[in-house]
Amino acid sequence: CPMNHECFATDECSDSFFCGEDFDDANSTCVFPCPDGRDSSCPVNQKCYAQTSCSITTPTPTPAPTGKIVDVGSFYCGKNFTDAATSCSLACPTGSSSECAELGPDYSCFGNAPCDDTS
């Protein structure tokens, strides 16, 4: 610890865990959060990086369209991002994982899921 400071054991702030091709990509795009810290929560060819300058509680930039246009307000529950993006089973419009409680303790809310919010 720096001089005149106290140190405490803490867990890292999972709100800053984001997916990217590398740390710089995750840190600059802030598109896919991975609050569980697992690479399996990320899209294909991306990994989960801790301690980015991103935050789940702040708006994320709109990603460039890649075939499907994803509404950045699309929040869905899943065990990981891939599960949320493919099942689109339960929307969590506020972005809070508490909205996923009815699915069980393994479910969290993931943003930018390519689900159709218009139906």
C-alpha positions in Angstrom: 0.0 0.0 0.0 1.2 3.5 -0.6 2.5 5.3 2.5 -0.2 6.5 4.9 -2.9 4.4 3.3 -4.6 1.3 4.6 -5.1 -1.8 2.4 -8.1 -4.1 2.4 -8.8 -7.3 0.6 -11.5 -6.6 -1.9 -13.1 -8.2 -4.9 -12.6 -6.4 -8.2 -15.5 -4.3 -9.4 -17.2 -6.6 -11.9 -19.0 -3.6 -13.4 -15.7 -2.9 -15.2 -15.4 -6.4 -16.8 -15.9 -6.1 -20.6 -15.3 -8.3 -23.6 -12.9 -7.5 -26.5 -10.4 -9.0 -28.9 -7.8 -7.6 -26.6 -7.7 -5.3 -23.6 -7.5 -2.1 -25.7 -10.6 -3.2 -27.7 -12.6 -4.0 -24.6 -11.5 -0.8 -22.9 -12.4 1.4 -25.9 -15.6 -0.2 -27.1 -17.4 -1.0 -23.8 -20.0 -3.0 -25.8 -20.2 -6.4 -24.1 -20.1 -6.6 -20.3 -19.0 -9.9 -18.7 -19.7 -9.3 -15.0 -18.9 -12.9 -14.2 -15.4 -12.5 -15.4 -15.6 -15.5 -17.8 -14.5 -15.6 -21.4 -17.5 -17.9 -22.1 -19.8 -14.8 -21.5 -18.2 -13.1 -24.5 -19.0 -13.3 -28.2 -16.8 -15.7 -30.3 -13.2 -14.6 -30.6 -13.4 -12.3 -27.6 -12.2 -12.6 -24.0 -13.3 -11.0 -20.8 -11.0 -8.2 -19.4 -11.1 -6.8 -15.9 -10.4 -3.3 -14.8 -11.4 -1.5 -18.0 -12.5 2.1 -17.9 -16.0 0.9 -18.9 -18.9 0.5 -16.5 -22.2 -1.4 -16.8 -23.9 1.5 -15.1 -22.9 4.0 -17.8 -24.3 4.0 -21.4 -22.3 2.0 -23.9 -21.5 3.3 -27.4 -23.6 1.9 -30.3 -21.7 -0.9 -32.0 -21.3 -0.8 -35.8 -24.0 -2.9 -37.5 -22.9 -6.5 -38.4 -25.8 -7.9 -40.3 -28.4 -7.5 -37.5 -28.9 -4.1 -36.1 -28.8 -4.4 -32.3 -30.7 -1.9 -30.2 -28.2 -0.9 -27.4 -31.2 -0.9 -25.1 -31.7 -4.7 -25.7 -31.2 -6.3 -22.3 -31.9 -10.0 -21.9 -31.3 -12.6 -19.2 -29.0 -15.5 -19.6 -26.3 -17.6 -18.0 -23.8 -15.8 -20.2 -24.0 -13.3 -23.1 -24.2 -16.1 -25.7 -27.1 -17.7 -23.8 -29.0 -14.4 -23.5 -28.3 -13.5 -27.2 -29.5 -16.9 -28.5 -32.4 -17.6 -26.2 -33.9 -14.1 -25.9 -36.2 -15.7 -23.3 -36.7 -12.9 -20.8 -36.1 -9.2 -21.3 -34.6 -7.2 -18.4 -35.3 -3.6 -19.7 -33.6 -1.8 -16.8 -30.4 -3.7 -17.2 -30.6 -5.1 -13.7 -29.9 -8.8 -13.1 -32.6 -8.8 -10.4 -35.1 -8.9 -13.2 -33.7 -12.4 -14.0 -34.3 -13.9 -10.6 -37.3 -15.9 -11.7 -34.9 -17.9 -14.0 -32.6 -18.9 -11.1 -29.4 -17.7 -9.4 -27.2 -18.5 -12.4 -28.8 -15.9 -14.6 -27.7 -12.3 -15.2 -28.8 -9.4 -17.4 -26.7 -8.8 -20.5 -26.9 -5.7 -22.7 -26.8 -5.4 -26.4 -28.3 -8.8 -27.0 -29.3 -9.2 -30.7 -33.0 -9.9 -29.8 -36.0 -8.4 -31.4 -37.5 -5.9 -29.0 -40.4 -5.1 -31.3 -42.4 -8.3 -30.9 
